[in-house]
Amino acid sequence: FRRVLFRSPRVDRQALREHAMTRSGDSEGHMGYQRVSSSTMAAIAYEHSTLTLSIRFQRGSEYWYFSVPETVYLELCAADSKGHYFNARIRNAGYTCQRVQ
């Protein structure tokens, strides 16, 4: 068994934060979805006030992940492979999640 660590890309967090706010919600941080280029995900959203990451998948299901740090959301936005990042840093990271649809 070999553990592979995911290395997050170096990103300009402030620029990503500003980009995410203009695409993902209003100035209060309320969720608004942005479409993503991914074979597994259709859209993502993040609510800053509650640290809730919402992911709509291509097959129609939607999940909310709670207490997700903003850095995880920003790195997901910047990831070349959203599915790889999701599997490595979100899916099995222990975040409480709820299926919405």
Rosetta blueprint (number, residue, H / E / L):
1 F L
2 R L
3 R L
4 V L
5 L L
6 F L
7 R L
8 S L
9 P L
10 R L
11 V L
12 D L
13 R H
14 Q H
15 A H
16 L H
17 R H
18 E H
19 H H
20 A H
21 M H
22 T H
23 R H
24 S H
25 G E
26 D L
27 S L
28 E L
29 G L
30 H L
31 M E
32 G L
33 Y L
34 Q E
35 R E
36 V L
37 S L
38 S L
39 S L
40 T L
41 M E
42 A E
43 A E
44 I E
45 A E
46 Y E
47 E E
48 H L
49 S L
50 T L
51 L L
52 T E
53 L E
54 S E
55 I E
56 R E
57 F E
58 Q L
59 R L
60 G L
61 S L
62 E E
63 Y E
64 W E
65 Y E
66 F L
67 S L
68 V L
69 P L
70 E H
71 T H
72 V H
73 Y H
74 L H
75 E H
76 L H
77 C H
78 A H
79 A L
80 D L
81 S L
82 K H
83 G H
84 H H
85 Y H
86 F H
87 N H
88 A H
89 R H
90 I H
91 R H
92 N L
93 A L
94 G L
95 Y L
96 T L
97 C E
98 Q E
99 R E
100 V L
101 Q L
